[in-house]
Amino acid sequence: MLTGTGSFLPETRLTNQMLTQMVDTTDEWIVSHTGIHERRIAVNQSVFDIALPAAKQALADSGRLPGDIDLIIACTVTPDSFTPSLSCRLQAALGADNAFAFDLTAACSGFVYASDVADSFLKSGKAKAVLVVCAEVLSQIMDYTDRTVCCLFGDGAGAAVYEWSDTQQGIRASFMRAEGDKGDALLAQAFTPCDTLHKQGRQQMDFLKMDGRAVFRFTAKAVPSAIDGVLKKADIDMSQVDWVVPHQANARILEMVSRRYGVPMEKIFSNIDKVGNTSSASIPICLDQMRRGGLLLPGQTAIFVGFGGGLTYGAILIQM
């Protein structure tokens, strides 16, 4: 069951108006195409710097001490280092001496993937409490001369604590898939051959690259496939779901979910207008804001849908 959540957003706001001074775009274009008005940017803050407060907040919310945690799973596509991993750095900083730790890379699907893995450890009896932390500093790999990319993404972190329970609370069903053959549609380069680096320069090669049309086609198919899949596994229909929380990639996608399933927008949580696309951190940030806002009540059912780089997609259905 879900027992604690936390999140952290950097203080610096990058508004659409500020972006118009950096790239050829307008506030009207950004809002009409994405629904985003502003996003947060980590200034002189690493992924670890923003992940740690989210993790501490989730632990405090759960009422658990660091020593109670058996496993830490961290998700990020912008790690400060490949080793030590973000999860191991968090384990050390939190003093979670009894936990083992590893990172999981599934980009914007990271939280649903990690939650499903956490649930598997809990149900197998190999862990009693798991901390999932998702953090991204996407501004580090953003080309602020490319309006099709830089308008979308922001920085942030979210975290959740899951614990074993023999009640109906917790993850009731999950549905995970990947389409690796389409992976180049959303590319964040790690290492580049030296001859290419010599010709183009490291900084240019580091930028996130996206084929917007290909990603949109994938999303239009993946989101309903994930929702239908998790509903089928849970053996319920959408009328029995209280909340749908998609990855905050684009406001148009949220509207598509509303139309397809006849779900009022009031039941589809969104913060994309203020936060933008924070990749793996997007869903846990939403989750924390919903809990702290009193929107998630005991007994309610919510579907969380992730989709993005890999290409990956999936959904989990949680009963609160």
PyMOL commands that set and color helices and strands:
alter all, ss='L'
color gray80, all
select helices_A, chain A and resi 16-19+27-34+47-62+66-68+86-94+107-124+138-141+147-150+180-185+194-200+202-206+212-234+238-240+251-261+265-267+272-275+279-292
alter helices_A, ss='H'
color red, helices_A
select strands_A, chain A and resi 2-8+12-15+38-41+71-75+100-103+129-136+156-163+170-178+186-187+209-210+243-246+301-308+312-319
alter strands_A, ss='S'
color yellow, strands_A
deselect
rebuild
show_as cartoon
